[in-house]
C-alpha cells in the first residue's frame, strides 16, 4: 500500500510540476508576442493600405489627412481613471475613401455635446476589436448606445469601409475628447497565475503524499 501511495505521489507531483513548467514556457512565449505587438503599435505610421487585412494589418500604425463627417456613434466603455463613458466613432473621408475613426473618450454627461468636425490629421492604428460575446447586449440604435466596436456593423451603419483607425492623435484636437489608443492591456496574459496554481498544487500533493506515508507508518495502539 505504501508503495502504491508513493507511486501516485511521485506521478502526480511530476504531472503538476510539468504543467507549471509548461505555463512558464507559455508565459515567455506570450511576453515575446506582446513585445512584438507593442513594437508594431509604436512603429512609424504609414498610409492606410488600399485593402487592409484584419489579421495582417491589425495594429498597423497609420497616418491620414481627411474630413470627419456625418453623425457620431457612441460606444459604451469604462476606463480605470474616469469610469464609464463613451467612445466617439465617426466617418472619416480621405483620398476618395470613407472609413471609421475612433476619436476617443467622453464622459457620460458629455455624450450629446457638440464636437468639432471638419478637416483633421489623424495618427493611430488600424484595429478590428473582438468585443462581442454571449453577454454583450444588443445595441440600442435609437438611443445611439452601442456596446461593442463591431467594425462590420459600424461600417454598415455609417456607410464606410470596414476599416477603423483608433486615433492616437488628432489635429486639430478637440479638448473634450481623450484618445484611447491601441495598446496590449486588453490582451490576456494569465500564464504566471496558472503556473503558480500548478506549482502550488504540486506542493499540496507532496504534502498529502507525505501525510499518507506518515500515517501508514504509525502502528495501532
C-alpha positions as CSV (number, residue, x, y, z in Angstrom):
1,X,0.0,0.0,0.0
2,X,2.8,2.4,0.9
3,X,4.5,1.7,-2.4
4,X,1.2,2.5,-4.3
5,X,0.8,5.8,-2.4
6,X,4.4,6.7,-3.1
7,X,4.0,5.9,-6.8
8,X,0.8,8.0,-7.1
9,X,2.5,10.8,-5.2
10,X,5.6,10.9,-7.5
11,X,3.5,10.6,-10.7
12,X,1.0,13.3,-9.5
13,X,3.8,15.7,-8.5
14,X,5.6,15.1,-11.8
15,X,2.5,15.9,-13.8
16,X,1.7,19.1,-11.8
17,X,5.3,20.3,-12.0
18,X,5.3,19.7,-15.7
19,X,2.1,21.7,-16.1
20,X,3.7,24.6,-14.1
21,X,6.8,24.5,-16.2
22,X,4.7,24.4,-19.4
23,X,2.8,27.5,-18.2
24,X,6.2,29.3,-17.6
25,X,7.2,28.5,-21.1
26,X,3.9,29.8,-22.4
27,X,4.5,33.0,-20.3
28,X,7.8,33.5,-22.0
29,X,6.2,33.0,-25.4
30,X,3.3,35.4,-24.6
31,X,5.6,38.1,-23.4
32,X,7.5,37.8,-26.7
33,X,4.2,38.2,-28.6
34,X,3.2,41.2,-26.6
35,X,6.6,42.8,-27.1
36,X,6.2,42.3,-30.9
37,X,2.8,43.9,-30.8
38,X,4.0,46.8,-28.8
39,X,6.8,47.4,-31.2
40,X,4.3,47.3,-34.1
41,X,1.9,49.7,-32.4
42,X,4.6,52.3,-31.8
43,X,6.3,52.0,-35.2
44,X,6.4,54.9,-37.7
45,X,3.0,55.4,-39.2
46,X,2.3,54.7,-42.9
47,X,-0.5,55.4,-45.3
48,X,-3.7,53.3,-44.9
49,X,-3.4,50.3,-47.3
50,X,-5.9,50.1,-50.1
51,X,-7.2,46.8,-49.0
52,X,-6.4,46.3,-45.3
53,X,-6.4,42.8,-44.0
54,X,-8.0,42.3,-40.5
55,X,-5.2,39.9,-39.5
56,X,-2.1,41.0,-41.3
57,X,-2.8,44.7,-40.7
58,X,-4.1,44.5,-37.2
59,X,-2.3,47.2,-35.0
60,X,-0.7,48.8,-38.1
61,X,0.3,52.4,-37.4
62,X,-1.2,54.8,-40.0
63,X,-1.5,58.5,-40.7
64,X,-4.1,60.2,-42.9
65,X,-5.5,63.6,-43.7
66,X,-9.2,63.9,-44.3
67,X,-12.5,65.2,-43.0
68,X,-14.7,64.0,-40.2
69,X,-18.3,63.9,-41.4
70,X,-21.8,62.9,-40.5
71,X,-23.3,61.6,-37.2
72,X,-21.4,60.0,-34.4
73,X,-21.7,56.5,-32.9
74,X,-21.4,56.3,-29.1
75,X,-19.9,53.0,-27.8
76,X,-20.1,52.5,-24.1
77,X,-16.8,52.0,-22.4
78,X,-15.3,52.0,-18.9
79,X,-11.8,53.3,-18.0
80,X,-9.8,52.8,-14.8
81,X,-9.3,56.5,-14.1
82,X,-12.6,58.1,-15.3
83,X,-15.1,55.3,-15.1
84,X,-18.0,54.9,-17.6
85,X,-18.1,57.0,-20.7
86,X,-18.4,56.7,-24.5
87,X,-16.1,56.2,-27.4
88,X,-16.9,58.6,-30.2
89,X,-16.7,56.9,-33.6
90,X,-17.3,58.9,-36.8
91,X,-16.9,58.5,-40.5
92,X,-13.7,59.9,-42.0
93,X,-13.3,60.8,-45.7
94,X,-9.8,60.7,-47.1
95,X,-8.4,60.3,-50.6
96,X,-11.7,59.3,-52.0
97,X,-12.3,56.7,-49.3
98,X,-14.6,56.6,-46.4
99,X,-13.6,54.8,-43.2
100,X,-14.2,54.8,-39.4
101,X,-12.2,56.7,-36.8
102,X,-12.4,56.0,-33.1
103,X,-11.8,59.6,-31.9
104,X,-11.6,58.8,-28.1
105,X,-13.4,59.0,-24.9
106,X,-16.0,61.4,-23.4
107,X,-17.7,61.3,-20.0
108,X,-21.3,60.1,-19.8
109,X,-22.6,63.7,-19.3
110,X,-20.8,64.9,-22.4
111,X,-22.4,62.3,-24.7
112,X,-24.7,64.7,-26.5
113,X,-22.5,67.8,-26.5
114,X,-21.4,69.2,-29.9
115,X,-17.9,68.3,-31.0
116,X,-15.7,69.8,-33.7
117,X,-15.6,68.0,-37.0
118,X,-14.2,69.0,-40.4
119,X,-10.7,68.6,-41.8
120,X,-8.2,66.8,-39.5
121,X,-5.0,64.9,-39.5
122,X,-5.2,61.5,-37.8
123,X,-2.4,59.3,-36.4
124,X,-3.4,56.0,-35.0
125,X,-3.6,52.2,-35.5
126,X,-5.8,50.0,-37.6
127,X,-7.8,47.6,-35.4
128,X,-10.7,45.2,-35.6
129,X,-11.7,44.7,-32.0
130,X,-13.2,41.5,-30.8
131,X,-15.6,42.8,-28.1
132,X,-18.7,40.7,-28.6
133,X,-19.5,37.6,-26.5
134,X,-22.6,35.8,-25.3
135,X,-23.1,38.5,-22.6
136,X,-23.0,41.5,-24.9
137,X,-26.4,43.3,-25.1
138,X,-27.9,44.3,-28.4
139,X,-27.0,47.8,-29.5
140,X,-29.7,50.4,-28.8
141,X,-29.6,52.2,-32.1
142,X,-32.5,54.5,-31.3
143,X,-30.6,55.9,-28.2
144,X,-27.3,55.7,-30.0
145,X,-25.8,53.5,-27.4
146,X,-23.6,50.7,-28.7
147,X,-22.0,48.0,-26.5
148,X,-19.1,46.9,-28.8
149,X,-16.9,48.2,-31.6
150,X,-18.0,45.6,-34.2
151,X,-16.4,47.1,-37.3
152,X,-18.7,45.5,-40.0
153,X,-21.8,46.7,-38.1
154,X,-20.4,50.2,-37.6
155,X,-19.3,50.4,-41.2
156,X,-22.8,49.4,-42.4
157,X,-24.4,51.9,-40.0
158,X,-22.1,54.8,-41.1
159,X,-21.7,53.7,-44.8
160,X,-18.0,53.3,-44.7
161,X,-15.4,50.7,-45.5
162,X,-15.0,48.0,-42.7
163,X,-11.8,49.8,-41.7
164,X,-11.3,51.6,-38.4
165,X,-8.4,53.8,-37.2
166,X,-8.1,54.0,-33.4
167,X,-6.8,57.6,-33.0
168,X,-3.6,58.2,-31.1
169,X,-3.5,61.9,-32.1
170,X,-6.0,64.1,-33.9
171,X,-5.0,67.6,-35.1
172,X,-6.6,70.0,-34.6
173,X,-7.5,68.5,-31.2
174,X,-11.0,68.6,-29.7
175,X,-10.3,69.2,-25.9
176,X,-13.5,67.4,-24.9
177,X,-12.1,64.1,-26.3
178,X,-9.4,61.9,-24.7
179,X,-7.8,59.5,-27.1
180,X,-7.9,55.8,-26.1
181,X,-5.1,54.5,-28.3
182,X,-4.5,50.8,-29.0
183,X,-2.2,49.0,-26.5
184,X,-1.7,45.5,-25.2
185,X,-3.5,45.9,-21.9
186,X,-6.6,44.1,-23.2
187,X,-4.7,41.0,-24.4
188,X,-4.9,38.4,-21.6
189,X,-1.7,37.0,-20.2
190,X,-2.6,34.8,-17.3
191,X,0.2,32.2,-17.6
192,X,2.1,33.3,-14.5
193,X,-1.1,32.8,-12.4
194,X,-1.7,29.4,-13.9
195,X,1.9,28.4,-13.2
196,X,1.7,29.5,-9.6
197,X,-1.5,27.5,-9.3
198,X,0.1,24.3,-10.7
199,X,3.2,24.6,-8.6
200,X,1.0,25.2,-5.5
201,X,-1.0,22.1,-6.3
202,X,2.3,20.2,-6.6
203,X,3.3,21.3,-3.2
204,X,0.0,20.3,-1.7
205,X,0.2,16.9,-3.5
206,X,3.7,16.3,-2.0
207,X,2.4,17.3,1.4
208,X,-0.6,15.0,1.2
209,X,1.6,12.1,0.0
210,X,4.0,12.5,2.9
211,X,1.0,12.7,5.3
212,X,-0.4,9.4,4.0
213,X,3.0,7.8,4.2
214,X,3.5,9.0,7.8
215,X,0.1,7.8,8.8
216,X,0.8,4.4,7.2
217,X,3.9,4.0,9.4
218,X,2.1,4.5,12.6
219,X,1.2,1.3,14.4
220,X,-2.2,1.0,16.1
221,X,-2.1,1.4,19.9
